[in-house]
Amino acid sequence: MTTLISLSGLLVVGLGLLILGWQAFINTSQRMKNTVATQGTVVEIKPRSVNTNSGQRTFFYPIVEFRTATGETIQFESEAGGNPSAYQIGDRIEIMYNPDQPQTAFINSWELWLPYTLFLGTGGLLLIVSGIALLSALRALFR
């Protein structure tokens, strides 16, 4: 009986992760919906101290400059930072921006797709494994 409860719990966790992954996918898709791709240049790397589980750490955030289709020059600080920095001053990178709100630009990188991929993958795997194990346990119980 404990096994059935544990497997049911894992099934619920897997379903929850799938739901979170789907929401992250929808959010990312909505964010990309009205954007235009262009090239930007990293003009500065901004260090910022961040509290983490392992204490205070410095992360480096790129400041990117680009020109809109109308010729306006825009600078923005990326939401994604790293230690070490993933970018260097002068790097040319693909960015996405909404022509109606170019200040909300962001770097088009794999990090954009990571959250939903992790949640969907982990949730799906947990759902499949726990579902199979739960069905096997139920079959053994009813024999």
N, CA, C and O of each residue as an XYZ file, in Angstrom:
572
protein
N       0.825     -1.197      0.000
C       0.000      0.000      0.000
C       0.871      1.262      0.000
O       0.553      2.239     -0.679
N       1.960      1.237      0.757
C       2.887      2.369      0.787
C       3.462      2.622     -0.601
O       3.635      3.771     -1.009
N       3.755      1.554     -1.318
C       4.290      1.666     -2.676
C       3.281      2.351     -3.587
O       3.650      3.214     -4.384
N       2.011      1.973     -3.475
C       0.976      2.588     -4.305
C       0.845      4.079     -4.026
O       0.676      4.878     -4.947
N       0.922      4.448     -2.759
C       0.823      5.862     -2.380
C       2.033      6.628     -2.908
O       1.885      7.727     -3.441
N       3.231      6.056     -2.762
C       4.451      6.706     -3.245
C       4.419      6.880     -4.755
O       4.749      7.949     -5.268
N       4.021      5.830     -5.469
C       3.950      5.908     -6.924
C       2.884      6.903     -7.385
O       3.071      7.604     -8.379
N       1.770      6.960     -6.661
C       0.732      7.943     -6.982
C       1.265      9.363     -6.778
O       0.983     10.261     -7.572
N       2.029      9.554     -5.715
C       2.654     10.855     -5.450
C       3.608     11.258     -6.570
O       3.614     12.408     -7.010
N       4.419     10.295     -7.029
C       5.339     10.575     -8.132
C       4.584     10.899     -9.418
O       5.013     11.739    -10.210
N       3.462     10.226     -9.613
C       2.617     10.482    -10.774
C       2.091     11.925    -10.736
O       2.079     12.617    -11.754
N       1.662     12.359     -9.562
C       1.155     13.725     -9.392
C       2.282     14.742     -9.612
O       2.071     15.767    -10.260
N       3.479     14.463     -9.074
C       4.626     15.358     -9.270
C       4.963     15.448    -10.762
O       5.206     16.539    -11.278
N       4.978     14.319    -11.445
C       5.247     14.309    -12.882
C       4.229     15.131    -13.652
O       4.587     15.880    -14.561
N       2.964     14.992    -13.290
C       1.901     15.768    -13.931
C       2.086     17.256    -13.654
O       1.907     18.086    -14.545
N       2.446     17.589    -12.415
C       2.702     18.992    -12.048
C       3.844     19.586    -12.860
O       3.750     20.719    -13.333
N       4.927     18.820    -13.025
C       6.055     19.293    -13.826
C       5.662     19.473    -15.289
O       6.105     20.417    -15.942
N       4.834     18.570    -15.799
C       4.336     18.716    -17.174
C       3.517     20.005    -17.325
O       3.646     20.713    -18.324
N       2.690     20.297    -16.345
C       1.871     21.511    -16.388
C       2.771     22.749    -16.336
O       2.575     23.695    -17.100
N       3.753     22.741    -15.438
C       4.704     23.867    -15.367
C       5.459     24.031    -16.680
O       5.653     25.152    -17.152
N       5.879     22.935    -17.261
C       6.589     22.969    -18.537
C       5.729     23.527    -19.639
O       6.196     24.317    -20.460
N       4.480     23.126    -19.666
C       3.566     23.614    -20.695
C       3.339     25.124    -20.526
O       3.314     25.866    -21.509
N       3.175     25.574    -19.270
C       3.007     27.010    -19.021
C       4.249     27.783    -19.450
O       4.130     28.855    -20.043
N       5.443     27.255    -19.159
C       6.686     27.913    -19.576
C       6.769     27.958    -21.098
O       7.210     28.959    -21.661
N       6.352     26.890    -21.768
C       6.336     26.864    -23.228
C       5.396     27.931    -23.784
O       5.755     28.656    -24.712
N       4.199     28.027    -23.220
C       3.213     29.023    -23.665
C       3.774     30.434    -23.454
O       3.668     31.284    -24.338
N       4.371     30.679    -22.282
C       4.947     32.006    -21.996
C       6.047     32.355    -22.995
O       6.086     33.476    -23.503
N       6.939     31.408    -23.282
C       8.021     31.643    -24.232
C       7.463     31.874    -25.626
O       7.924     32.769    -26.335
N       6.484     31.087    -26.028
C       5.868     31.249    -27.344
C       5.191     32.608    -27.477
O       5.305     33.265    -28.511
N       4.485     33.029    -26.428
C       3.828     34.339    -26.437
C       4.862     35.458    -26.542
O       4.666     36.442    -27.255
N       5.951     35.286    -25.824
C       7.014     36.291    -25.836
C       7.622     36.419    -27.235
O       7.989     37.516    -27.655
N       7.727     35.308    -27.947
C       8.332     35.294    -29.278
C       7.354     35.735    -30.371
O       7.774     36.101    -31.469
N       6.070     35.703    -30.077
C       5.023     35.877    -31.074
C       5.171     37.146    -31.920
O       5.110     37.069    -33.147
N       5.360     38.287    -31.303
C       5.390     39.559    -32.027
C       6.795     40.134    -32.138
O       6.962     41.351    -32.224
N       7.797     39.278    -32.136
C       9.163     39.782    -32.155
C       9.785     39.690    -33.540
O       9.327     38.949    -34.410
N      10.836     40.465    -33.710
C      11.623     40.503    -34.928
C      13.060     40.166    -34.541
O      13.561     40.640    -33.521
N      13.715     39.354    -35.353
C      15.117     38.999    -35.084
C      16.037     40.034    -35.725
O      15.775     40.531    -36.820
N      17.109     40.343    -35.024
C      18.148     41.214    -35.564
C      19.460     40.908    -34.841
O      19.494     40.104    -33.910
N      20.513     41.543    -35.271
C      21.812     41.361    -34.631
C      22.052     42.505    -33.653
O      21.725     43.659    -33.929
N      22.624     42.165    -32.518
C      23.023     43.155    -31.528
C      24.489     42.950    -31.207
O      25.074     41.922    -31.546
N      25.075     43.935    -30.552
C      26.478     43.869    -30.157
C      26.584     44.054    -28.653
O      25.959     44.954    -28.091
N      27.370     43.208    -27.997
C      27.609     43.357    -26.567
C      28.546     44.553    -26.400
O      29.668     44.554    -26.904
N      28.060     45.578    -25.677
C      28.850     46.795    -25.506
C      29.439     46.925    -24.107
O      30.330     47.741    -23.870
N      28.931     46.109    -23.184
C      29.412     46.170    -21.801
C      29.029     44.879    -21.100
O      28.050     44.230    -21.470
N      29.792     44.513    -20.099
C      29.454     43.381    -19.234
C      29.294     43.951    -17.829
O      30.238     44.502    -17.263
N      28.103     43.817    -17.276
C      27.796     44.419    -15.974
C      27.842     43.359    -14.875
O      27.051     42.416    -14.897
N      28.762     43.501    -13.909
C      28.790     42.557    -12.788
C      27.686     42.900    -11.780
O      27.387     44.067    -11.531
N      27.102     41.861    -11.219
C      26.083     42.063    -10.208
C      26.210     40.981     -9.148
O      26.312     39.799     -9.475
N      26.204     41.379     -7.877
C      26.264     40.412     -6.782
C      24.888     39.818     -6.560
O      23.882     40.525     -6.508
N      24.870     38.492     -6.430
C      23.614     37.765     -6.264
C      23.755     36.804     -5.100
O      24.779     36.134     -4.962
N      22.721     36.733     -4.255
C      22.702     35.750     -3.177
C      22.287     34.406     -3.753
O      21.246     34.295     -4.400
N      23.102     33.387     -3.518
C      22.782     32.034     -3.964
C      22.817     31.108     -2.755
O      23.148     31.531     -1.647
N      22.476     29.853     -2.975
C      22.538     28.865     -1.884
C      23.950     28.722     -1.341
O      24.140     28.412     -0.165
N      24.942     28.949     -2.198
C      26.339     28.811     -1.765
C      26.940     30.148     -1.339
O      28.159     30.270     -1.222
N      26.092     31.154     -1.106
C      26.575     32.447     -0.643
C      26.518     33.508     -1.728
O      25.895     33.331     -2.774
N      27.190     34.618     -1.444
C      27.220     35.749     -2.371
C      28.128     35.426     -3.556
O      29.277     35.028     -3.364
N      27.612     35.599     -4.801
C      28.405     35.357     -6.010
C      28.200     36.508     -6.979
O      27.174     37.187     -6.956
N      29.175     36.709     -7.813
C      29.072     37.738     -8.839
C      28.714     37.088    -10.165
O      29.371     36.145    -10.607
N      27.665     37.602    -10.791
C      27.256     37.154    -12.115
C      27.448     38.324    -13.080
O      27.380     39.489    -12.689
N      27.686     37.988    -14.341
C      27.975     39.000    -15.342
C      26.861     39.023    -16.382
O      26.533     38.004    -16.990
N      26.284     40.214    -16.572
C      25.141     40.394    -17.468
C      25.555     41.260    -18.660
O      26.093     42.352    -18.471
N      25.312     40.788    -19.873
C      25.693     41.594    -21.036
C      24.731     42.762    -21.274
O      23.514     42.628    -21.148
N      25.307     43.888    -21.616
C      24.538     45.031    -22.091
C      24.660     44.991    -23.616
O      25.764     45.021    -24.160
N      23.518     44.922    -24.295
C      23.501     44.733    -25.745
C      22.912     45.971    -26.419
O      21.944     46.561    -25.938
N      23.515     46.343    -27.533
C      23.019     47.472    -28.313
C      22.622     46.973    -29.699
O      23.307     46.139    -30.291
N      21.512     47.492    -30.204
C      21.059     47.123    -31.550
C      20.288     48.275    -32.158
O      19.897     49.218    -31.469
N      20.078     48.184    -33.459
C      19.270     49.172    -34.185
C      17.958     48.519    -34.605
O      17.937     47.392    -35.100
N      16.875     49.242    -34.401
C      15.566     48.757    -34.829
C      15.440     48.959    -36.337
O      16.295     49.581    -36.966
N      14.373     48.431    -36.898
C      14.122     48.579    -38.336
C      13.930     50.046    -38.721
O      14.144     50.419    -39.874
N      13.525     50.881    -37.752
C      13.329     52.308    -38.021
C      14.602     53.114    -37.790
O      14.606     54.332    -37.968
N      15.689     52.436    -37.390
C      16.973     53.111    -37.203
C      17.253     53.585    -35.790
O      18.307     54.166    -35.533
N      16.327     53.348    -34.869
C      16.516     53.750    -33.475
C      17.551     52.829    -32.806
O      17.501     51.609    -32.966
N      18.489     53.427    -32.055
C      19.482     52.649    -31.322
C      18.952     52.366    -29.921
O      18.556     53.281    -29.198
N      18.949     51.097    -29.551
C      18.428     50.651    -28.260
C      19.521     49.879    -27.524
O      20.265     49.108    -28.131
N      19.611     50.094    -26.214
C      20.478     49.279    -25.355
C      19.598     48.604    -24.312
O      18.640     49.195    -23.814
N      19.941     47.339    -23.985
C      19.222     46.648    -22.926
C      20.186     45.728    -22.183
O      21.200     45.290    -22.726
N      19.847     45.453    -20.947
C      20.617     44.505    -20.149
C      19.909     43.166    -20.199
O      18.707     43.081    -19.948
N      20.653     42.125    -20.523
C      20.078     40.791    -20.605
C      19.589     40.339    -19.233
O      20.168     40.687    -18.204
N      18.513     39.559    -19.239
C      17.986     38.983    -17.996
C      18.844     37.819    -17.526
O      18.813     37.456    -16.350
N      19.605     37.237    -18.434
C      20.406     36.051    -18.118
C      21.861     36.438    -17.926
O      22.501     36.994    -18.818
N      22.362     36.134    -16.753
C      23.769     36.379    -16.459
C      24.461     35.080    -16.147
O      23.811     34.052    -15.955
N      25.750     35.117    -16.095
C      26.485     33.896    -15.800
C      27.814     34.177    -15.128
O      28.284     35.314    -15.090
N      28.399     33.140    -14.607
C      29.726     33.221    -14.024
C      30.464     31.950    -14.414
O      30.238     30.897    -13.819
N      31.331     32.034    -15.392
C      31.825     33.231    -16.079
C      30.805     33.740    -17.084
O      29.806     33.080    -17.370
N      31.073     34.919    -17.610
C      30.177     35.513    -18.597
C      30.170     34.678    -19.868
O      31.208     34.184    -20.308
N      28.993     34.527    -20.450
C      28.871     33.785    -21.711
C      29.269     34.657    -22.900
O      29.441     34.152    -24.009
N      29.413     35.954    -22.676
C      29.684     36.884    -23.762
C      30.878     37.769    -23.427
O      31.256     37.935    -22.267
N      31.454     38.328    -24.479
C      32.533     39.297    -24.337
C      32.135     40.561    -25.072
O      31.321     40.523    -25.995
N      32.711     41.683    -24.662
C      32.436     42.945    -25.343
C      32.825     42.797    -26.812
O      33.908     42.310    -27.135
N      31.931     43.222    -27.686
C      32.160     43.124    -29.127
C      31.483     41.929    -29.777
O      31.374     41.879    -31.003
N      31.024     40.962    -28.982
C      30.326     39.801    -29.555
C      29.065     40.257    -30.288
O      28.324     41.110    -29.798
N      28.832     39.679    -31.467
C      27.600     39.902    -32.227
C      26.667     38.737    -31.920
O      27.042     37.574    -32.071
N      25.456     39.057    -31.489
C      24.510     38.016    -31.090
C      23.132     38.312    -31.670
O      22.788     39.458    -31.959
N      22.345     37.232    -31.832
C      20.979     37.408    -32.298
C      20.097     37.817    -31.130
O      20.119     37.204    -30.063
N      19.335     38.849    -31.358
C      18.377     39.283    -30.343
C      16.992     39.335    -30.983
O      16.847     39.360    -32.205
N      15.996     39.350    -30.129
C      14.607     39.438    -30.553
C      14.012     40.683    -29.885
O      14.283     40.959    -28.716
N      13.207     41.422    -30.634
C      12.547     42.578    -30.041
C      11.173     42.778    -30.657
O      10.922     42.411    -31.805
N      10.305     43.360    -29.874
C       8.971     43.708    -30.331
C       9.063     45.124    -30.898
O       9.433     46.045    -30.169
N       8.736     45.326    -32.184
C       8.836     46.657    -32.781
C       8.045     47.728    -32.027
O       8.413     48.902    -32.060
N       6.964     47.336    -31.349
C       6.170     48.294    -30.578
C       6.811     48.623    -29.229
O       6.528     49.670    -28.647
N       7.672     47.733    -28.732
C       8.348     47.927    -27.446
C       9.791     47.425    -27.549
O      10.126     46.407    -26.944
N      10.643     48.113    -28.298
C      11.996     47.605    -28.522
C      12.849     47.516    -27.247
O      13.846     46.796    -27.222
N      12.462     48.242    -26.195
C      13.217     48.185    -24.936
C      13.068     46.838    -24.236
O      13.828     46.533    -23.317
N      12.099     46.030    -24.660
C      11.884     44.711    -24.043
C      12.621     43.611    -24.801
O      12.233     42.444    -24.744
N      13.675     43.982    -25.505
C      14.448     43.018    -26.297
C      15.099     41.971    -25.398
O      15.280     42.186    -24.200
N      15.445     40.843    -25.997
C      16.126     39.776    -25.268
C      17.004     38.989    -26.223
O      16.805     38.997    -27.437
N      17.981     38.311    -25.638
C      18.907     37.499    -26.430
C      18.205     36.201    -26.813
O      17.583     35.555    -25.970
N      18.304     35.824    -28.079
C      17.721     34.572    -28.551
C      18.773     33.478    -28.373
O      19.641     33.286    -29.224
N      18.676     32.770    -27.253
C      19.661     31.728    -26.957
C      18.955     30.479    -26.429
O      17.752     30.494    -26.170
N      19.714     29.413    -26.278
C      19.169     28.155    -25.770
C      18.588     28.330    -24.379
O      17.695     27.575    -23.996
N      19.069     29.309    -23.602
C      18.565     29.527    -22.240
C      17.088     29.903    -22.237
O      16.387     29.698    -21.246
N      16.630     30.448    -23.344
C      15.230     30.831    -23.485
C      14.325     29.602    -23.443
O      13.212     29.652    -22.918
N      14.818     28.500    -24.002
C      14.020     27.278    -24.135
C      14.297     26.258    -23.040
O      13.593     25.253    -22.940
N      15.313     26.503    -22.218
C      15.715     25.534    -21.200
C      14.634     25.222    -20.162
O      14.385     24.045    -19.900
N      13.975     26.232    -19.553
C      13.009     25.891    -18.493
C      11.918     24.927    -18.945
O      11.664     23.923    -18.279
N      11.274     25.222    -20.066
C      10.172     24.337    -20.444
C      10.673     22.975    -20.897
O       9.991     21.969    -20.702
N      11.856     22.931    -21.500
C      12.415     21.649    -21.922
C      12.700     20.764    -20.707
O      12.381     19.575    -20.706
N      13.301     21.354    -19.677
C      13.594     20.587    -18.455
C      12.317     20.107    -17.772
O      12.209     18.942    -17.389
N      11.353     21.011    -17.624
C      10.106     20.638    -16.950
C       9.332     19.578    -17.731
O       8.864     18.599    -17.151
N       9.197     19.768    -19.039
C       8.467     18.791    -19.848
C       9.185     17.443    -19.878
O       8.551     16.395    -19.755
N      10.504     17.472    -20.042
C      11.272     16.225    -20.087
C      11.227     15.467    -18.779
O      10.962     14.265    -18.753
N      11.489     16.180    -17.684
C      11.483     15.537    -16.369
C      10.086     15.074    -15.991
O       9.906     13.957    -15.505
N       9.099     15.932    -16.214
C       7.715     15.574    -15.892
C       7.234     14.389    -16.709
O       6.589     13.484    -16.179
N       7.547     14.390    -18.004
C       7.146     13.277    -18.868
C       7.792     11.974    -18.455
O       7.131     10.938    -18.394
N       9.077     12.023    -18.173
C       9.795     10.823    -17.739
C       9.237     10.293    -16.423
O       9.015      9.091    -16.273
N       9.012     11.197    -15.473
C       8.463     10.789    -14.177
C       7.064     10.202    -14.345
O       6.719      9.210    -13.704
N       6.271     10.813    -15.202
C       4.908     10.334    -15.438
C       4.918      8.940    -16.062
O       4.146      8.074    -15.648
N       5.762      8.718    -17.029
C       5.837      7.413    -17.696
C       6.339      6.331    -16.743
O       5.733      5.267    -16.619
N       7.454      6.618    -16.074
C       8.049      5.606    -15.177
C       7.116      5.288    -14.011
O       6.876      4.122    -13.697
N       6.592      6.340    -13.368
C       5.716      6.086    -12.222
C       4.397      5.455    -12.672
O       3.834      4.636    -11.946
N       3.894      5.819    -13.851
C       2.662      5.215    -14.371
C       2.829      3.730    -14.630
O       1.972      2.927    -14.260
N       3.942      3.363    -15.273
C       4.212      1.939    -15.528
C       4.370      1.175    -14.220
O       3.820      0.087    -14.050
N       5.135      1.766    -13.293
C       5.343      1.097    -12.002
C       4.029      0.977    -11.225
O       3.780     -0.045    -10.586
N       3.200      2.003    -11.275
C       1.915      1.968    -10.581
C       1.003      0.902    -11.180
O       0.357      0.157    -10.443
N       0.944      0.821    -12.494
C       0.130     -0.212    -13.139
C       0.635     -1.610    -12.789
O      -0.163     -2.514    -12.543
N       1.952     -1.791    -12.766
C       2.520     -3.097    -12.387
C       2.175     -3.448    -10.943
O       1.834     -4.591    -10.638
N       2.266     -2.455    -10.058
C       1.954     -2.693     -8.645
C       0.469     -3.018     -8.465
O       0.116     -3.897     -7.679
N      -0.392     -2.313     -9.187
C      -1.829     -2.582     -9.100
C      -2.163     -3.971     -9.658
O      -2.994     -4.686     -9.098
N      -1.514     -4.345    -10.757
C      -1.745     -5.664    -11.331
C      -1.323     -6.761    -10.342
O      -2.027     -7.756    -10.170
N      -0.173     -6.566     -9.700
C       0.311     -7.550     -8.720
C      -0.628     -7.608     -7.511
O      -0.842     -8.680     -6.945
N      -1.179     -6.480     -7.120
C      -2.078     -6.425     -5.968
C      -3.381     -7.174     -6.231
O      -3.916     -7.811     -5.323
N      -3.897     -7.110     -7.446
C      -5.164     -7.740     -7.785
C      -5.058     -9.177     -8.245
O      -6.066     -9.790     -8.597
N      -3.860     -9.722     -8.247
C      -3.699    -11.135     -8.611
C      -4.011    -12.031     -7.473
O      -3.926    -13.251     -7.608
